[in-house]
């Protein structure tokens, strides 16, 4: 009797679970979606092509963020990286690293638009932010790019795609101390390489 019930239960479970298995697609990398977009579009499957394109774009943005994260070197001008975090959230890519030199700690953060050339909302927000920064900070240039030193000591470099690379430290809370204390880190950081990788 128990065996019969068990067999019936197993049959019900298998019968109810098989449609779920049929919907599950196990594939390779999310970037594999990129190669399927054109064929789907030509076949008239526009919704599926759009969905594949969105997955492809997200995967490409994650790959760009990962490649840029590799430029946050383990050691820069005597500053040693102690932590790094990378993420893509709501169309914005972020890489944040903590560096230490002796007893001094600094944070280097990249906030990107993730929109390819700063288009759309990311580009609009970037434009507003650049205008605000230009009005409040001391103007400098880093790797040929416009930058500002804010009254709180934060050094912000505006990259060509609309992203921002910021250098800050709780040890330096004025423009003068930030330039003196973070100058070697800013000067040696691969800002030009990061700018090029995001274009």
C-alpha positions, 0 to 999 in steps of 0.5 A, spaced: 500 500 500 505 504 501 509 503 495 503 504 491 502 511 494 509 512 493 509 510 486 503 515 485 506 521 488 512 520 484 508 520 478 504 526 480 511 530 482 514 528 475 508 530 471 507 537 474 515 538 474 516 536 467 513 543 464 518 547 468 524 543 466 521 544 459 522 552 460 529 552 463 534 553 458 541 552 460 546 556 456 553 559 456 555 566 457 550 571 457 554 574 451 552 568 447 545 572 447 549 578 442 550 573 436 542 571 436 539 578 436 540 579 428 537 572 426 531 573 431 530 580 428 530 578 421 525 572 423 520 577 426 521 575 433 522 582 435 520 582 442 525 576 443 530 580 439 529 586 444 530 581 450 536 578 448 539 585 446 538 587 453 541 581 456 547 582 451 548 590 453 548 588 461 553 583 459 557 587 455 557 593 461 559 588 466 565 586 462 567 593 461 566 594 468 571 588 470 576 590 465 576 597 468 576 594 475 583 591 473 586 598 472 585 599 479 592 596 480 594 593 487 599 598 488 600 605 486 605 610 488 606 607 494 599 606 496 596 599 497 589 597 495 586 593 500 579 592 498 575 593 491 568 592 489 565 592 482 557 592 480 552 595 475 546 598 478 540 601 474 545 602 468 550 605 472 557 602 473 561 603 479 568 600 481 570 603 488 577 601 491 580 603 498 588 604 498 592 605 504 599 608 505 602 608 512 596 610 516 593 614 511 586 611 507 584 613 501 578 611 496 578 611 489 571 611 486 569 610 478 561 612 477 560 611 470 553 612 466 554 605 463 550 608 457 556 608 452 558 615 451 554 618 456 547 618 453 540 618 455 539 619 463 546 618 465 549 623 460 544 628 463 545 627 470 553 627 468 552 634 465 548 637 471 553 634 476 559 637 471 556 644 471 555 643 479 562 641 480 565 646 476 561 652 480 564 649 487 571 646 486 578 649 484 579 647 477 585 642 475 587 637 470 588 630 470 591 626 464 589 632 460 581 631 463 578 636 466 578 635 474 576 639 480 578 639 487 572 640 492 572 644 498 571 638 502 578 635 499 574 630 494 578 630 487 573 629 481 576 627 474 570 628 469 572 622 464 570 623 456 564 618 457 560 622 462 563 618 468 567 620 474 573 618 478 573 621 485 579 621 490 578 622 497 580 621 504 578 623 511 585 625 512 585 631 507 578 635 508 581 641 504 583 643 497 590 644 499 591 638 504 588 634 499 592 636 493 598 635 497 596 628 500 593 625 495 597 628 489 602 622 488 596 617 488 592 622 483 598 623 479 600 616 478 593 613 477 592 610 470 586 615 469 588 616 461 587 608 461 580 608 464 578 614 460 580 610 454 577 603 456 570 607 457 570 610 450 
